[in-house]
Structure formats: C-alpha cells, structure tokens
C-alpha cells in the first residue's frame, strides 16, 4: 500500500491543457461514505491517505 505506480511531467501536461482529474474505482464493492472534507478539490502529495476502509 502506498507504492508509487506512475510518474508524470506536470509542466508538459499543463502546457497541453490536460485534465488531471483521477478516477478511483473500488473493485471490492466499497459501500461506505467517502468524507473528503478539506481534501476536496486539492492537490495531494504522494502517499496522502484519502480514505481508509474499516
């Protein structure tokens, strides 16, 4: 958990006006609420915990 899976050149993508929105897919049928709070619409550093299933 927490392993980096990709590296991007943010400047290149910004110059080409790419949307960097990232989709998250739960393959195990996650049914809990996802309280993003202060993380909503924020750029997060690598390894930042967004949610934790109990």
N, C-alpha and C positions, 0 to 999 in steps of 0.2 A: 504494500500500500504506500502511496506517495511517490512512486517511481516516475521520473520524467519520461514521457513517451514521445515527445517531439520538440524540435527547436525551430523557431521561425525568425525571419528577419522582419521585425515590426515596421521599420522605416520603409522597406520595399512595399509591404502590403498597404501601409498608409498612403504611400505615393500613388498606388494604383486604386485607391479608394475601396479596398476590400472590407466587407463587413466581418468583423472578428467575433460575432456572436457565436457562442458554443452551445450546441445541444447536448443535453445529458439524457441518456437512455437507461432506465432501470430494467434489467432483464429478469430480475427475481420477483417482480410484482410488488414493488415498494408501494405501500398504501398510506404511509404517514404524511403529515403536513411537512412542508419544506419552508421553515421560517428563515428567510434570507435577511431580514432586518437591515442592518447597516451595510450588508454586503450587496444589496440590490443595486444594480447599475454601476458597480465599482470594478476597477481593475484589481485583480487579486494576485498576490505573489505566489510563486511556485510553492506547493505544499500547504497552502492555506486550507484548513478544514472548512467545508461549506455546510455539510450536514453529516450526521452520524446516526445510523440506524441502531435502535436499541436492541 
